[in-house]
Amino acid sequence: MEAAGLMDILPCLPIRGICDYSDSHKAKEWQKYAAGTAAAYARELVEGMPQEIGIKRKFHRLLSSTNRPVSSDRRQVLLKSLDFPQMDARKADIKAAHSQTCQWLLNHPDFLSWLDQRRQHCRFLWIRGKPGVGKSIIMKFVYTRMRKQDQARQVLTTSFFFNARGDDMEKSVSGMYRSLLLQLLEGFPDLQGVLDDHDLVPRNHKTCPSLNSLKDLFRAAILCLGNRSCACFIDALDECDEQQIRDMIEFFEELSEYCRGEGIKLRVCFSSRHYPYITIRSGIQLTLEGQPGHNKDMESYIENHLRVENPVLFDSLKSTMLDKAAGIFLWVALVVKILNADHRRGNPGLQKRLMELPSGLSDLFKDVLTRDQDNMEELRLSIIWILFAQRPLEPEEYYHALWSDLSPDDLASLERRKVKVSEASGLFERYVTSSSKGLAETTQSKKPTVQFIHESVRDFLIRDKGLHELWPDLGQDWESQSHDRLKSCCNTYILRQQAERPKCTSNSRKYIVRKYPLLEYASLSVLNHANAAADAIPQRRFLDDFHTPGWIHSFNTVERVSTRRYNQDVDILYILADRGLSSLIRARLIDHPNINIEGGKFRYPFLAAIARRDKASIVALLGVSSEIYDGAAILDNLDCKLETLGHNHTPLSWACEKGNLTIAKLLSQKGVHIGETSGESRRCLVGAMDNGHVEVVKWLIDQGAPIETKDSLGHTPLYWSSARGDVYMSQKLLDRGAKLDLNGTDQSLLLGIVKGGRKDTLQLLLNKGMEIESRDESGRTPLMLAVERRYAAMVQLLLERGAEVEAMDYSNRTALSYAFCGQADEVILRLLLEGGANTEVNDDDGRPFLCLAARQGNTAAVRLLLEHGANIESKDHWGMTALSHAVGVGEHGSEDIVRLLLEHGADVEARIRVDGLMPLEEAVRQGNTAVVQLLLDNGMMINATNGRFGTPLAIASGKRDMPMVQLLLEKGACINTSDRYSDRPLFRAVYGGHEDIVRLLINGGAVVGLDGEEREAMEEAFLGKRIWWFDANHFGIGEDEKKVREKELRLRRLVYPQLYGDIPGSTGQT
C-alpha cells in the first residue's frame, strides 16, 4: 500500500499482486505468482493505453536526429539477428500460378477496393477458402505481381507464409514479425533508425529482440513511413497457433487505427481456411470457392494439363471434374494426374474411373494410398517419418532412413546403393514420390526437405484418423508406436555405422556425415524418440541393451560444439538428464536407482538437470510425481547459472546451499550418507551456514553432521545457532558436546547475541561459562550494547551475572552514557543506578547526566538521578545547570522538571551559560508562562537581567508575547527600568509593531520624551528599515504603502497623542 501514498503527489496507479489474502494459499511462497500477475496486468494495461497522436513525430525526430552518434555496426548486428534460414522457404516451395490463372483477382471489385487508398475502412483483405482451394498460390501470385510495381520505392510489398510443417520460426508470429520487420528495414533503410531507440531495444542488446519488442519496432517503423506505403501479405494463418493469430489480428487492427490517424498508407492481406473462425472489425472478406474467376482457373488448368485426345470424352471429364471438385484446386490437380496415368496405361474406362474417385480430399487421399497394396510397409514408414521426425528430413536422410528400417526385414537391399552425385537429386525426388505414393514432395528451398504435398494430407492422417484406418494395428497409442519405430530405425543405423567403422578411411566429421547421411539425425534423435514412446511402451530393455559408448562416439563425431560432447565413461543416466529425457530417466531408475553416479561436465545427472533448469528431469531423478510435493512447490526459485555449478558441488551440497530442505531430504533418501566423518556432510553444513538456511542446518545436525565444522568465517554451528537466538539448536549442540572457543572467534559471540536481543541464548551461554566482559572493536561490553538497544531484560540478566556497570569503552563512555543516547529508558536507568552507576561521571562530551535528562525533558530520569544523589548544581561545559536546560533550552522546556528541580533546591539566580543569561530571561524567550510563574513564585527577581537582552518585560514586548507581558506586569515588572532607550519595553513593542502591547505599556505608565536622545531612539523604531521589513513580512507581502503609513500613524498617535492626535492624514513624518 506504500505506493498509494503518492497519489496526492503524483498521478499514479498502483498495481499490486496479493498473495496473503487467501486461506488456501496464504504463504510467502506465492509471492512470485502474485508479482507475475501484477506485472502481466501492467504490461497489458500499458499496451492497451492509447498512444499520443504525435507518436509519429517522435520517431521522425529520432530518425532525423544528428546529435547522437549512431553505431552502424550495432544496426547490422540487430538486422542480422532478425534473419533466420527458413524465412522464405515456404514461399519458395509454393508453385507458381499456372499460365492464365489468378489474373481475375487483379480486377475483382473487392481487391480494387482494398487497393484504393481513399477507402479508409478497407485496409484489410481476408482471402478465405477450404483446404486445397489454392489460397497460397493466389497469395504468392498477387504478392509477386505487386512486388514488381515497387520500382518507384514509394511502396513496399512484404510477405510471410506460415508453414505448419516447418521449424518453430516458420509457424509462429515471432518469425512473422522478424520477417516483416527485416523486409521493412531493408526496403526503406532510413527506417533503421528505430533500432537506435533504447526504449525499444536496450542499449547493450545485440541478440534478436523479444516478441513485444519486435511488435514495438514494427509499429515504430510503420508510423515513420511518411508519404510512402506498405502492403503486407500474410498467408496460412490456420497453420499457426490460434491464440497467437488472435493477438496478431488485434495488433494489426490497432496499428491500422494509428495509421488512419496519422495518414499512413498500410494495407494487409490475410489468407486462411474457414477455421479457426477469427474475424476483423473492418475490412473485406473474399471466399475463393464459388468465385467465377476461380472456377475459370480450374477449367483452364484441366484444359492445359489433361492429356485426353477425344474431345467428347475430354469435355465430359472436364465437366464432371468441375462438379466434383467443389472449388478445391488441389483435388483437380491430383485427379488430373490420376487420369493421365490411367490414360497412359491404356485404360479405356476413364469416365468410370473418375466417377469412382471420391469428391472429398481426405477420401481422395485414402483412395490414392489404398488402391493398390504394393509397398505398404514402405508407405507406412514414409508417413511415420514425415509425421514424427524431430525435424524435416533432407531427401538423402529420408532415403537412408527408409533403407535402414526396411533392410533388416528383407524389404530393401542390405547393401546401401551408391548414388552418383549427378543423379542424386532426381533419384531422391523420385523415391520420395514413389514411397509416399505421390503425397510427399521435396521442397524447393536452399536446403530441401521432405514434406507432404499439402497440409490437408496431415489433416487426413491425424484429424480424420486416416493413419488408424490404414494401419489398425497401431492401436490407440499410434503416436508412441510410431516414435518407437523411429527409435529402432535410428538405433539400427547407428549400430550399422559402428560395425562399419573399421572400414572408414577417415574419422573426420565431414567424411562420416557424407558416408552416413542419417547419422547426425539418428545420433541426436534416437533417445528423443525413445523418450516420446516411453509413456506407452516400456523402454527398460532398450536402455539396458543400449550401447552407450558407441552412441557417444557417433554423437561426438557429428556434434559441432565441442563443449556438448561427452566423455566415453559417462553413464547413460547422465546423458538422459543432460538431454532432458524425463520419461527415460524414470524407466532407467526402476532397475538402476542410483542417481549419484559421477561423470560428465556437471559430475552428476541431478546437477546436469539443474544446469538445464529442466524441472521434469529433476522431478524424475528425485522419484516424485510432480514438482508439488508434500504441499509445496519444491522447484520454486530454481536459480542456477551454469558457471556456479563447480566441481566441488554434489546434488546434496547444492540443495543445502540453496536452502531447499525438501530436495535435500529426497536426495538423502537416494543413498547420500550424512555422518560424523562424512566430507559430504561438512560441505553441506558449510553451504547451509554460509547462506543462512536455518532449517537445513537443523536437519543436517539432526542427521549427524559433524558439529565442529566451521564455515567460511571460521564459525561453528554452535556460534551460528547462538547468534540467531536458536536456543533449541544451541542446547542440542551443547548436549552433543559442542565446545565454545573462548580464546578465538566465539569470543565475539556474546556481543552478537546481545545485539540480536537473544536473552534465552545469552543465559544459556553464560551458564556454560561465556566471558561476560567481551568487547567489540569500539570497546563496548555486552552491558553497553544491551543498554544502547534498550533490552531491559538483558540488562537485568547481565547485571545479575556481575557485569561491570562502570566499565568504559575506548571513548570513556559508561553504560549510563549509553542510557542517555536518545531518550533514556526509565526501567534500564533504574537498573543501572541500583546497580551502582555513578551519577557524577559526565558523559564523553562533559555533560552531567542530570543536565542530559533535563534537556531531554525526561522527568522520570531527573527524578531517578536526584533520588540517587545527583548534584543539582553541576554544570556542563557551557556553564549550564539542569535548571538552565529545563527552563526551555531549545524546545524541551518542562514545567514538571523545573518544579522538581526547584523542590530540590535549585538556584534560581544561577546564570544559564557563559553569556550570563538568567533562567527567567530564558523562560521568557521560550514563551513558557508556566515556568516563568514557577520561577517568580520561588523568588526569582522579576527585573533581573544580564544587561545584554534587556529586562524580561522588554524581551516579552519585543517578541509580541501579549500573555507574557500581562503576566510580568501583574507580577510588578518595571516598565521604565533601562537607561538605554532601545532596551525599554515600549521601544521593543513599537519596534515589533504590536499596537495592543504599546497601548498596554502606555496605560501602565510608560514614559516617552518629546525631544532629545529618547525621541531619536523612538523615531528609529518608527522609521528604521527593520520596521519596514517587519511590515512587509508580518503584515502580508505586497501590502501597499498606504496601509503601512496608516499603521505607523496609529502607533504614533498612541505614543505621541499630543503631537498626532489632531492631525488627520498625517504621513508620520516629524
Buried (B, 14 or more C-beta within 10 A) or exposed (E): EEEEEEEEEEEEEEEBBEBEEEEEEEEEEBBBBBEEBBEEEEEEEEBEEEBEEEBBEBBBEBBEEEEEEEEEEBBEBBBEBBEBEBBBBBBBBBEEBBEEBBBBBBEBEBBEBBBEEEEEEBBBBBBBBBBBBBBBBBBBBBBBBBBEEEEEEEBBBBBBBBBBBBBEBBBBBBBBBBBBBBBBBBBBEEBBBBBBBEEBBEEEBEEBBEBEBBBBBBBBBBBBBBEBBBBBBBBBBBBBBEEBBEEBBBBBBBBBBBBEBBEBBBBBBBBBBEEEEBEBEEBBEBBBBEBEBBBBBBBBBBEEBBEBEEEEBBEBBBEBBBEBBBBBBBBBBBBBBBBBEBBEEEEEEBEEBBEEBEBBBBBBBBBBBBEEEEBBEBBBBBBBBBBBBBEBBBBBBBBBBBBBBBBEEEBBEEEBEEEEEEEEBEBBBEBBBBBBBBBBBBBEBEEBBBBBBBBBBBBBBBEBEBBBEBBEEBEEBBBBBBBBBBBBBBBBBBBBBBEEBEEEEEEEBEEBBEBBBBBBBBBBBBBBBBBBBBBBBEBBEBBEEBBBEBBBBBBBBBBEEEEEBBEEEBBBBBBBBBBBBBBBBBBBBEEBEEBBBEBBBBBBBBBBBBBBBBBBBBBBBBBBEEBEBEEBBBBBEBEBEEEEBEEEBBBBBBBBBBBBBBBBBBBBEBEBEBEEEBEBBBBBBBBBBBBEBBEBBBBBBEBBBBBBBBBEEEBBBBBBBBBBBBBEBBBBBBEEEBEBBEEEEBBBBBBBBBBBBBBBBBBBBBEBEBBBEBBBEEBBBBBBBBBBBBBBBBBBBBBEBEBBBEBBBEEEBBBBBBBBBEEBBBEBBBBBBEBEBBBEBBBEEEBBBBBBBBBBBBBBBBBBBBEBEBBBBBBBEBBBBBBBBBBBBEEBBBBBBBBBBBEBEBEBEBBBBEEBBBBBBBBBBBBBBBBBBBBBEBEBEBBBBEEEBBBBBBBBBBBBBBEBBBBBBEBEBBBEBBEEBBBBBBBBBBBBBBBEBBBBBBEBEBEBEEEEEBBEBBEBBBBEEEBEEBBEEEEEEEBEEEEBBEBBBBBBBBBBEEEBEEEEEBEBEE
